[in-house]
Amino acid sequence: MKIKWKLSFFIVFIVITALSFWNYTNRIFDWDMPGYIGCLYTLKYPDDPNKVRILTYNEIRKEAPELEYKDILGVLNPPDKARQAFAGNTRAFSEQLPYFRIKLGYNLAVSALYASGLTSPKSVLMLSIISYFISGLLFFYILKITFPENYFLAGMMTVCIMILPPMTYMSRISTPDMFIFQFLLVFMIGLLRKWNPWLMFLVLFGIIFIRPDYIPFTLSYLAVKGLYDYYRTKKLNLNLAVQGIILLILYMVIIKVCHYPGWKHLFYDTFIYRRHFISGPPPDFSAKEYFEIFFRKIIYFKKVTLTSAVLVGLTFWSSKDPWIRICSLLIFANIYIKFVFFPHSSGLRFFFGFIMMLFVVFLWAAGKKYHDFRIRKIA
């Protein structure tokens, strides 16, 4: 059996390597790239924002295909006035950077690759490729945990997951989505392996350090875990409360240090009007305007809703374990918590991590059901 698992791993390793190479050769220079490269150069030239802007776009122009570079500049039809302002006006560009700077862990990882000798555009894009490769290995390991006797299923399913369009797309663009995905998988491994609570806390800490917008997920997990433990033992776990307070303090410190404009600014700039200057007109909108956008977007959220609901249903059908069911509902709820704050129905990549976590919970339930069935059959 060990030899078969090693062979399966070797095949998966080769396939993921080939897919990573293909993703790199088909990398996409998107309009998020200037923001993260701008954060990188701000660390190097903190007192020269004009140089940061010029250097950012010059470095992208050296490597980006002409059409993609024009898209970044906002000069394609229809023209994007906001992108044109960011590319041509130092104040407009600098005021956008807090939206990107807040992902501290991601920016530090980009800086580490840049320090290793890569160009700034390659540093951003290579981080997604490296994260994609690591995520493939982590997913294979998850399948080895959930189906320890089925090396063929583990290998085949890993390859199928890695060629999904959202996976390959996230690996080719300059966003933290692929980078955070591997940490979500590590969290799921900890859940499956029943890691020490403080080790799980370190994973949660890393998730917030990379993407502070995951604070609802981390705090809701600690709250649900605390309530579940209290229900079983009738004892309060104060460690979980301490962990929640630390994560909340970390979140607030990051918001403060990075001068993050806040949710209202983000919502306004994303869904209502992308302002050239954040310091300009305030992001005023009513509750009525918010709900109009929310309900308009949720209509196009059908694929995520259906996929998530099916996975929850399959999990409940496969297992009666209360903790597995609670984990499934917790992740399902966080999909909609995230949607409430950021109703980007067309951006599957914003919710794909949660969907895959739901899928892992289903594998957890299915693996236990399969194992129990084999035991009953042998008996």
URCOR-V572300 format. One record per pair of residues at least 12 apart in sequence whose ideal C-beta (glycine too) atoms are under 10 Angstrom apart, sorted by the first residue. I is the first residue (numbers start at 1). J is the second residue. If there is no record, write none. Layout:
i = [I | I]
j = [J | J]
This chain:
i = [1 | 1 | 1 | 2 | 3 | 4 | 4 | 4 | 4 | 5 | 5 | 5 | 5 | 5 | 5 | 5 | 5 | 6 | 7 | 7 | 7 | 8 | 8 | 8 | 8 | 8 | 8 | 8 | 8 | 8 | 8 | 8 | 9 | 9 | 9 | 9 | 9 | 9 | 9 | 9 | 10 | 11 | 11 | 11 | 11 | 11 | 12 | 12 | 12 | 12 | 12 | 12 | 12 | 12 | 12 | 12 | 12 | 12 | 12 | 13 | 13 | 13 | 13 | 15 | 15 | 15 | 15 | 15 | 15 | 16 | 16 | 16 | 16 | 16 | 16 | 16 | 16 | 16 | 16 | 16 | 17 | 17 | 19 | 19 | 19 | 19 | 19 | 19 | 19 | 19 | 19 | 19 | 20 | 20 | 20 | 20 | 20 | 20 | 20 | 20 | 20 | 20 | 20 | 21 | 21 | 22 | 22 | 22 | 22 | 23 | 23 | 23 | 23 | 23 | 23 | 23 | 23 | 23 | 23 | 23 | 23 | 23 | 23 | 24 | 24 | 24 | 24 | 24 | 24 | 24 | 24 | 24 | 25 | 26 | 26 | 26 | 27 | 27 | 27 | 27 | 27 | 27 | 27 | 27 | 27 | 27 | 27 | 27 | 27 | 27 | 27 | 28 | 28 | 28 | 28 | 28 | 28 | 28 | 28 | 28 | 28 | 28 | 29 | 29 | 29 | 29 | 29 | 29 | 29 | 29 | 29 | 29 | 29 | 29 | 29 | 29 | 29 | 29 | 30 | 30 | 30 | 30 | 30 | 30 | 30 | 30 | 30 | 30 | 31 | 31 | 31 | 31 | 31 | 31 | 31 | 31 | 31 | 31 | 31 | 31 | 32 | 32 | 32 | 32 | 32 | 32 | 32 | 32 | 32 | 33 | 33 | 33 | 33 | 33 | 33 | 33 | 33 | 33 | 33 | 33 | 33 | 33 | 33 | 33 | 33 | 34 | 34 | 34 | 34 | 34 | 34 | 34 | 34 | 34 | 34 | 34 | 34 | 34 | 34 | 34 | 34 | 34 | 35 | 35 | 35 | 35 | 35 | 35 | 35 | 35 | 35 | 35 | 35 | 35 | 35 | 35 | 36 | 36 | 36 | 36 | 36 | 36 | 36 | 36 | 36 | 36 | 36 | 36 | 36 | 36 | 36 | 36 | 37 | 37 | 37 | 37 | 37 | 37 | 37 | 37 | 37 | 37 | 37 | 37 | 37 | 37 | 37 | 38 | 38 | 38 | 38 | 38 | 38 | 38 | 38 | 38 | 38 | 38 | 38 | 38 | 39 | 39 | 39 | 39 | 39 | 39 | 39 | 39 | 39 | 39 | 39 | 39 | 39 | 39 | 39 | 39 | 39 | 40 | 40 | 40 | 40 | 40 | 40 | 40 | 40 | 40 | 40 | 40 | 40 | 40 | 40 | 41 | 41 | 41 | 41 | 41 | 41 | 41 | 41 | 42 | 42 | 42 | 42 | 42 | 42 | 43 | 43 | 43 | 43 | 43 | 43 | 44 | 44 | 44 | 48 | 49 | 49 | 49 | 49 | 49 | 49 | 50 | 50 | 50 | 50 | 51 | 52 | 52 | 52 | 52 | 53 | 53 | 53 | 53 | 53 | 53 | 53 | 53 | 53 | 53 | 54 | 54 | 54 | 55 | 56 | 56 | 56 | 56 | 56 | 56 | 56 | 57 | 57 | 57 | 57 | 57 | 57 | 57 | 58 | 59 | 59 | 59 | 59 | 60 | 60 | 60 | 60 | 60 | 60 | 60 | 60 | 61 | 61 | 62 | 62 | 62 | 63 | 63 | 63 | 63 | 63 | 64 | 70 | 71 | 72 | 72 | 73 | 73 | 73 | 74 | 74 | 74 | 75 | 80 | 81 | 81 | 82 | 82 | 82 | 82 | 82 | 82 | 83 | 83 | 84 | 85 | 85 | 85 | 85 | 86 | 86 | 89 | 89 | 91 | 91 | 91 | 91 | 91 | 92 | 92 | 92 | 92 | 92 | 92 | 93 | 94 | 94 | 95 | 95 | 95 | 95 | 95 | 95 | 95 | 95 | 96 | 96 | 96 | 96 | 96 | 96 | 96 | 97 | 97 | 97 | 98 | 98 | 98 | 98 | 98 | 98 | 98 | 98 | 98 | 99 | 99 | 99 | 99 | 99 | 99 | 99 | 99 | 100 | 100 | 100 | 100 | 101 | 101 | 101 | 101 | 101 | 102 | 102 | 102 | 102 | 102 | 102 | 102 | 102 | 102 | 102 | 102 | 102 | 103 | 103 | 103 | 103 | 103 | 103 | 103 | 103 | 103 | 103 | 103 | 104 | 104 | 104 | 104 | 104 | 104 | 104 | 104 | 104 | 104 | 105 | 105 | 105 | 105 | 105 | 105 | 105 | 105 | 105 | 105 | 105 | 105 | 105 | 106 | 106 | 106 | 106 | 106 | 106 | 106 | 106 | 106 | 106 | 106 | 107 | 107 | 107 | 107 | 107 | 108 | 108 | 109 | 109 | 109 | 109 | 109 | 109 | 109 | 109 | 110 | 110 | 110 | 110 | 110 | 110 | 110 | 110 | 111 | 112 | 113 | 113 | 113 | 113 | 114 | 114 | 121 | 123 | 124 | 124 | 124 | 124 | 125 | 125 | 125 | 125 | 127 | 127 | 127 | 127 | 127 | 127 | 128 | 128 | 128 | 128 | 128 | 128 | 128 | 128 | 128 | 128 | 128 | 128 | 129 | 129 | 129 | 130 | 130 | 130 | 130 | 131 | 131 | 131 | 131 | 131 | 131 | 131 | 131 | 131 | 131 | 132 | 132 | 132 | 132 | 132 | 132 | 132 | 132 | 132 | 132 | 133 | 133 | 133 | 133 | 134 | 134 | 134 | 134 | 134 | 134 | 134 | 135 | 135 | 135 | 135 | 135 | 135 | 135 | 135 | 135 | 135 | 135 | 135 | 135 | 135 | 135 | 135 | 136 | 136 | 136 | 136 | 136 | 136 | 136 | 136 | 137 | 137 | 137 | 138 | 138 | 138 | 138 | 138 | 138 | 138 | 138 | 138 | 139 | 139 | 139 | 139 | 139 | 139 | 139 | 139 | 139 | 139 | 139 | 139 | 139 | 139 | 139 | 139 | 140 | 140 | 140 | 140 | 140 | 140 | 140 | 141 | 141 | 141 | 141 | 141 | 141 | 142 | 142 | 142 | 142 | 142 | 142 | 142 | 142 | 142 | 142 | 142 | 142 | 142 | 142 | 142 | 143 | 143 | 143 | 143 | 143 | 143 | 143 | 143 | 144 | 145 | 145 | 145 | 145 | 145 | 145 | 145 | 145 | 146 | 146 | 146 | 146 | 146 | 146 | 146 | 146 | 146 | 146 | 146 | 146 | 147 | 147 | 147 | 147 | 147 | 148 | 148 | 149 | 149 | 149 | 149 | 150 | 150 | 153 | 153 | 153 | 157 | 157 | 161 | 161 | 164 | 164 | 165 | 166 | 166 | 166 | 166 | 166 | 166 | 166 | 166 | 166 | 166 | 167 | 167 | 167 | 167 | 169 | 169 | 169 | 170 | 170 | 170 | 170 | 173 | 175 | 175 | 175 | 176 | 176 | 177 | 177 | 177 | 177 | 177 | 177 | 177 | 178 | 178 | 178 | 179 | 179 | 180 | 180 | 180 | 180 | 180 | 180 | 180 | 181 | 181 | 181 | 181 | 181 | 182 | 182 | 183 | 183 | 183 | 183 | 183 | 183 | 183 | 183 | 183 | 184 | 184 | 184 | 184 | 184 | 184 | 184 | 184 | 184 | 184 | 184 | 184 | 185 | 185 | 185 | 185 | 186 | 186 | 186 | 186 | 186 | 187 | 187 | 187 | 187 | 187 | 187 | 187 | 187 | 187 | 187 | 187 | 188 | 188 | 188 | 188 | 188 | 188 | 188 | 188 | 188 | 188 | 189 | 189 | 190 | 190 | 190 | 191 | 191 | 191 | 191 | 191 | 191 | 191 | 191 | 191 | 191 | 192 | 192 | 192 | 192 | 192 | 194 | 197 | 197 | 197 | 197 | 197 | 197 | 197 | 198 | 198 | 198 | 200 | 200 | 200 | 200 | 200 | 201 | 201 | 201 | 201 | 201 | 201 | 201 | 201 | 201 | 202 | 203 | 204 | 204 | 204 | 204 | 204 | 204 | 204 | 204 | 204 | 204 | 205 | 205 | 205 | 205 | 205 | 207 | 207 | 207 | 208 | 208 | 208 | 208 | 208 | 208 | 209 | 209 | 209 | 209 | 211 | 212 | 212 | 212 | 212 | 212 | 212 | 212 | 212 | 212 | 213 | 213 | 213 | 213 | 213 | 213 | 213 | 214 | 214 | 214 | 214 | 214 | 214 | 215 | 215 | 215 | 215 | 215 | 215 | 215 | 215 | 216 | 216 | 216 | 216 | 216 | 216 | 217 | 217 | 217 | 217 | 217 | 217 | 217 | 217 | 217 | 217 | 218 | 218 | 218 | 218 | 218 | 218 | 218 | 219 | 219 | 219 | 219 | 219 | 219 | 220 | 220 | 220 | 220 | 220 | 220 | 221 | 221 | 221 | 221 | 221 | 221 | 221 | 222 | 222 | 222 | 222 | 222 | 222 | 222 | 222 | 222 | 223 | 223 | 223 | 223 | 224 | 224 | 224 | 224 | 224 | 224 | 224 | 225 | 225 | 225 | 225 | 225 | 225 | 225 | 225 | 226 | 226 | 226 | 226 | 226 | 226 | 227 | 227 | 228 | 228 | 228 | 228 | 228 | 231 | 232 | 232 | 259 | 261 | 261 | 261 | 262 | 263 | 263 | 263 | 264 | 264 | 264 | 264 | 264 | 265 | 265 | 265 | 266 | 266 | 266 | 267 | 267 | 267 | 267 | 267 | 267 | 267 | 267 | 268 | 268 | 268 | 268 | 268 | 268 | 268 | 269 | 270 | 270 | 270 | 270 | 270 | 271 | 271 | 271 | 271 | 271 | 271 | 271 | 271 | 271 | 271 | 272 | 272 | 272 | 272 | 272 | 273 | 290 | 290 | 293 | 294 | 294 | 294 | 294 | 295 | 296 | 296 | 297 | 297 | 297 | 297 | 297 | 297 | 298 | 298 | 298 | 298 | 298 | 299 | 300 | 300 | 300 | 300 | 301 | 301 | 301 | 301 | 301 | 301 | 301 | 301 | 301 | 302 | 303 | 303 | 303 | 303 | 304 | 304 | 304 | 304 | 304 | 304 | 304 | 304 | 304 | 304 | 305 | 305 | 305 | 305 | 305 | 307 | 307 | 307 | 307 | 307 | 307 | 307 | 308 | 308 | 308 | 308 | 308 | 308 | 308 | 308 | 308 | 308 | 309 | 309 | 310 | 310 | 311 | 311 | 311 | 311 | 311 | 311 | 311 | 311 | 311 | 311 | 311 | 311 | 311 | 312 | 312 | 312 | 312 | 312 | 312 | 312 | 312 | 313 | 313 | 314 | 314 | 314 | 314 | 314 | 314 | 314 | 314 | 315 | 315 | 315 | 315 | 315 | 315 | 315 | 315 | 315 | 315 | 315 | 315 | 315 | 316 | 316 | 316 | 316 | 317 | 317 | 317 | 317 | 318 | 318 | 318 | 318 | 318 | 318 | 318 | 318 | 318 | 318 | 319 | 319 | 319 | 319 | 319 | 319 | 319 | 319 | 319 | 320 | 320 | 320 | 321 | 321 | 321 | 321 | 323 | 324 | 324 | 324 | 324 | 324 | 325 | 325 | 326 | 327 | 327 | 327 | 327 | 327 | 327 | 328 | 328 | 328 | 328 | 328 | 328 | 329 | 329 | 330 | 330 | 330 | 331 | 331 | 331 | 331 | 331 | 331 | 331 | 331 | 331 | 332 | 332 | 332 | 332 | 332 | 333 | 334 | 334 | 334 | 334 | 334 | 335 | 335 | 335 | 335 | 335 | 335 | 335 | 336 | 336 | 337 | 338 | 338 | 338 | 338 | 339 | 339]
j = [148 | 149 | 151 | 151 | 151 | 150 | 151 | 152 | 155 | 140 | 144 | 148 | 149 | 150 | 151 | 154 | 155 | 151 | 151 | 152 | 155 | 140 | 143 | 144 | 150 | 151 | 152 | 153 | 154 | 155 | 156 | 158 | 137 | 140 | 141 | 144 | 151 | 154 | 155 | 158 | 155 | 151 | 155 | 156 | 158 | 159 | 136 | 137 | 139 | 140 | 143 | 151 | 154 | 155 | 156 | 157 | 158 | 159 | 162 | 133 | 136 | 137 | 140 | 136 | 155 | 158 | 159 | 162 | 163 | 132 | 133 | 134 | 135 | 136 | 137 | 139 | 140 | 158 | 159 | 162 | 133 | 136 | 129 | 132 | 133 | 136 | 159 | 162 | 163 | 167 | 168 | 171 | 128 | 129 | 130 | 131 | 132 | 133 | 134 | 136 | 162 | 168 | 171 | 129 | 133 | 163 | 168 | 171 | 172 | 125 | 128 | 129 | 132 | 133 | 162 | 167 | 168 | 169 | 170 | 171 | 172 | 173 | 178 | 122 | 125 | 126 | 128 | 129 | 130 | 132 | 171 | 172 | 172 | 168 | 171 | 172 | 63 | 64 | 65 | 68 | 121 | 122 | 124 | 125 | 126 | 128 | 129 | 171 | 172 | 173 | 174 | 64 | 65 | 68 | 71 | 125 | 128 | 169 | 171 | 172 | 173 | 174 | 60 | 61 | 63 | 64 | 65 | 67 | 68 | 69 | 71 | 72 | 121 | 124 | 125 | 172 | 173 | 174 | 64 | 68 | 71 | 72 | 124 | 125 | 172 | 173 | 174 | 175 | 68 | 71 | 72 | 73 | 74 | 80 | 82 | 83 | 86 | 87 | 173 | 174 | 72 | 99 | 100 | 124 | 173 | 174 | 175 | 176 | 177 | 56 | 57 | 59 | 60 | 63 | 64 | 68 | 72 | 100 | 120 | 121 | 124 | 125 | 173 | 174 | 175 | 53 | 56 | 57 | 59 | 60 | 72 | 73 | 83 | 86 | 87 | 93 | 96 | 97 | 100 | 121 | 124 | 174 | 56 | 86 | 93 | 96 | 97 | 98 | 99 | 100 | 101 | 103 | 107 | 124 | 174 | 175 | 56 | 97 | 100 | 101 | 103 | 106 | 107 | 110 | 120 | 121 | 123 | 124 | 127 | 174 | 175 | 176 | 52 | 55 | 56 | 57 | 59 | 60 | 100 | 110 | 114 | 119 | 120 | 121 | 123 | 124 | 174 | 52 | 53 | 55 | 56 | 57 | 86 | 93 | 94 | 96 | 97 | 100 | 101 | 120 | 52 | 56 | 97 | 98 | 99 | 100 | 101 | 102 | 103 | 104 | 106 | 107 | 108 | 110 | 111 | 124 | 258 | 52 | 55 | 56 | 59 | 100 | 107 | 110 | 111 | 113 | 114 | 115 | 120 | 123 | 124 | 53 | 54 | 55 | 56 | 59 | 97 | 114 | 120 | 56 | 94 | 97 | 100 | 101 | 107 | 101 | 107 | 108 | 110 | 111 | 114 | 111 | 114 | 120 | 90 | 90 | 91 | 93 | 94 | 95 | 97 | 90 | 91 | 93 | 94 | 90 | 90 | 93 | 94 | 97 | 86 | 87 | 88 | 89 | 90 | 91 | 92 | 93 | 94 | 97 | 87 | 90 | 93 | 120 | 72 | 86 | 87 | 93 | 97 | 120 | 121 | 69 | 72 | 73 | 86 | 87 | 88 | 93 | 120 | 119 | 120 | 121 | 122 | 72 | 73 | 87 | 119 | 120 | 121 | 124 | 174 | 73 | 121 | 119 | 120 | 121 | 119 | 120 | 121 | 122 | 125 | 121 | 83 | 83 | 86 | 87 | 86 | 87 | 88 | 86 | 87 | 88 | 87 | 274 | 274 | 276 | 96 | 269 | 273 | 274 | 275 | 276 | 274 | 276 | 276 | 274 | 275 | 276 | 277 | 274 | 276 | 276 | 277 | 276 | 277 | 278 | 279 | 280 | 275 | 276 | 277 | 278 | 279 | 280 | 276 | 277 | 278 | 259 | 261 | 275 | 276 | 277 | 278 | 279 | 280 | 261 | 269 | 274 | 275 | 276 | 277 | 278 | 258 | 259 | 278 | 255 | 258 | 259 | 260 | 261 | 262 | 265 | 266 | 278 | 258 | 260 | 261 | 265 | 266 | 269 | 270 | 278 | 174 | 175 | 176 | 258 | 254 | 257 | 258 | 259 | 260 | 211 | 212 | 213 | 251 | 254 | 255 | 257 | 258 | 259 | 260 | 261 | 266 | 175 | 176 | 179 | 180 | 209 | 210 | 211 | 212 | 213 | 254 | 258 | 208 | 209 | 210 | 211 | 212 | 250 | 253 | 254 | 257 | 258 | 176 | 179 | 180 | 183 | 205 | 206 | 207 | 208 | 209 | 210 | 211 | 212 | 254 | 124 | 127 | 131 | 175 | 176 | 177 | 179 | 180 | 209 | 210 | 211 | 124 | 127 | 176 | 210 | 258 | 209 | 210 | 123 | 124 | 127 | 130 | 131 | 176 | 179 | 210 | 123 | 124 | 125 | 126 | 127 | 174 | 176 | 179 | 123 | 127 | 125 | 126 | 127 | 130 | 126 | 127 | 174 | 174 | 173 | 174 | 175 | 176 | 171 | 172 | 173 | 174 | 171 | 174 | 175 | 176 | 178 | 179 | 169 | 170 | 171 | 172 | 173 | 174 | 175 | 176 | 177 | 178 | 179 | 181 | 171 | 172 | 178 | 171 | 178 | 179 | 182 | 170 | 171 | 176 | 177 | 178 | 179 | 180 | 181 | 182 | 183 | 162 | 167 | 168 | 170 | 171 | 172 | 178 | 179 | 181 | 182 | 162 | 171 | 178 | 182 | 178 | 179 | 181 | 182 | 183 | 185 | 186 | 158 | 161 | 162 | 167 | 170 | 171 | 178 | 179 | 181 | 182 | 183 | 184 | 185 | 186 | 353 | 356 | 158 | 159 | 161 | 162 | 167 | 171 | 182 | 185 | 158 | 182 | 185 | 158 | 181 | 182 | 183 | 184 | 185 | 186 | 188 | 189 | 154 | 157 | 158 | 159 | 161 | 162 | 167 | 181 | 182 | 185 | 188 | 189 | 356 | 359 | 360 | 363 | 154 | 155 | 157 | 158 | 159 | 161 | 162 | 154 | 158 | 185 | 186 | 189 | 192 | 154 | 157 | 158 | 161 | 185 | 186 | 188 | 189 | 192 | 356 | 359 | 360 | 363 | 364 | 367 | 155 | 156 | 157 | 158 | 161 | 360 | 363 | 367 | 158 | 188 | 189 | 192 | 193 | 360 | 363 | 364 | 367 | 192 | 360 | 361 | 362 | 363 | 364 | 365 | 366 | 367 | 368 | 370 | 371 | 363 | 366 | 367 | 370 | 371 | 367 | 371 | 367 | 370 | 371 | 374 | 367 | 370 | 363 | 367 | 370 | 359 | 363 | 356 | 359 | 352 | 356 | 348 | 178 | 181 | 347 | 348 | 349 | 351 | 352 | 353 | 355 | 356 | 181 | 349 | 352 | 356 | 348 | 349 | 352 | 348 | 349 | 352 | 353 | 349 | 347 | 349 | 350 | 210 | 211 | 211 | 347 | 348 | 349 | 350 | 352 | 353 | 349 | 352 | 353 | 210 | 211 | 206 | 207 | 210 | 211 | 213 | 214 | 353 | 349 | 352 | 353 | 356 | 357 | 210 | 353 | 203 | 204 | 206 | 207 | 209 | 210 | 211 | 214 | 353 | 203 | 207 | 211 | 214 | 217 | 331 | 352 | 353 | 354 | 356 | 357 | 360 | 353 | 356 | 357 | 360 | 200 | 202 | 203 | 206 | 207 | 200 | 203 | 204 | 206 | 207 | 217 | 218 | 221 | 353 | 357 | 360 | 203 | 327 | 331 | 356 | 357 | 359 | 360 | 361 | 363 | 364 | 203 | 360 | 202 | 203 | 204 | 203 | 221 | 225 | 323 | 324 | 327 | 357 | 360 | 361 | 364 | 360 | 361 | 363 | 364 | 367 | 323 | 222 | 225 | 229 | 237 | 239 | 240 | 243 | 239 | 242 | 243 | 221 | 222 | 225 | 240 | 243 | 218 | 222 | 239 | 240 | 242 | 243 | 244 | 246 | 247 | 243 | 218 | 217 | 218 | 219 | 221 | 222 | 243 | 244 | 246 | 247 | 250 | 218 | 243 | 246 | 247 | 250 | 221 | 247 | 353 | 246 | 247 | 248 | 250 | 251 | 254 | 247 | 250 | 251 | 254 | 353 | 247 | 250 | 251 | 252 | 253 | 254 | 255 | 258 | 260 | 251 | 263 | 266 | 338 | 341 | 342 | 350 | 247 | 251 | 334 | 338 | 353 | 354 | 244 | 247 | 248 | 250 | 251 | 252 | 254 | 255 | 333 | 334 | 337 | 338 | 340 | 341 | 330 | 331 | 333 | 334 | 335 | 337 | 338 | 353 | 354 | 357 | 243 | 244 | 247 | 248 | 250 | 251 | 334 | 243 | 244 | 245 | 247 | 248 | 251 | 244 | 330 | 331 | 333 | 334 | 337 | 240 | 243 | 244 | 327 | 330 | 331 | 334 | 237 | 239 | 240 | 241 | 242 | 243 | 244 | 245 | 247 | 240 | 241 | 244 | 330 | 240 | 323 | 326 | 327 | 329 | 330 | 333 | 237 | 240 | 243 | 244 | 323 | 326 | 327 | 330 | 238 | 239 | 240 | 241 | 243 | 244 | 240 | 326 | 322 | 323 | 326 | 327 | 330 | 322 | 322 | 323 | 278 | 278 | 279 | 283 | 283 | 283 | 341 | 342 | 282 | 283 | 284 | 285 | 290 | 278 | 282 | 283 | 283 | 341 | 342 | 283 | 285 | 289 | 290 | 293 | 341 | 342 | 343 | 281 | 282 | 283 | 284 | 285 | 289 | 290 | 283 | 293 | 342 | 343 | 344 | 347 | 285 | 289 | 290 | 293 | 294 | 296 | 297 | 342 | 343 | 344 | 284 | 285 | 289 | 290 | 293 | 285 | 340 | 343 | 343 | 339 | 340 | 343 | 345 | 343 | 343 | 345 | 339 | 342 | 343 | 344 | 345 | 346 | 336 | 339 | 340 | 343 | 345 | 345 | 343 | 344 | 345 | 346 | 335 | 336 | 339 | 343 | 344 | 345 | 346 | 348 | 351 | 345 | 345 | 348 | 351 | 355 | 335 | 336 | 339 | 345 | 348 | 350 | 351 | 352 | 354 | 355 | 332 | 335 | 336 | 339 | 345 | 335 | 348 | 351 | 352 | 355 | 358 | 359 | 328 | 331 | 332 | 335 | 336 | 351 | 354 | 355 | 358 | 359 | 332 | 358 | 358 | 362 | 328 | 331 | 332 | 355 | 356 | 357 | 358 | 359 | 360 | 361 | 362 | 363 | 365 | 325 | 328 | 329 | 331 | 332 | 358 | 361 | 362 | 328 | 362 | 328 | 358 | 359 | 361 | 362 | 363 | 365 | 366 | 327 | 328 | 329 | 331 | 332 | 358 | 359 | 361 | 362 | 363 | 364 | 365 | 366 | 328 | 329 | 362 | 365 | 362 | 365 | 366 | 369 | 361 | 362 | 363 | 364 | 365 | 366 | 367 | 368 | 369 | 370 | 361 | 362 | 364 | 365 | 366 | 367 | 368 | 369 | 372 | 365 | 368 | 369 | 364 | 365 | 368 | 369 | 364 | 361 | 362 | 364 | 365 | 368 | 361 | 365 | 361 | 357 | 358 | 360 | 361 | 364 | 365 | 357 | 358 | 361 | 362 | 364 | 365 | 358 | 361 | 357 | 358 | 361 | 353 | 354 | 355 | 356 | 357 | 358 | 359 | 360 | 361 | 354 | 355 | 357 | 358 | 361 | 354 | 351 | 353 | 354 | 357 | 358 | 350 | 351 | 353 | 354 | 355 | 357 | 358 | 351 | 354 | 354 | 350 | 351 | 353 | 354 | 351 | 354]
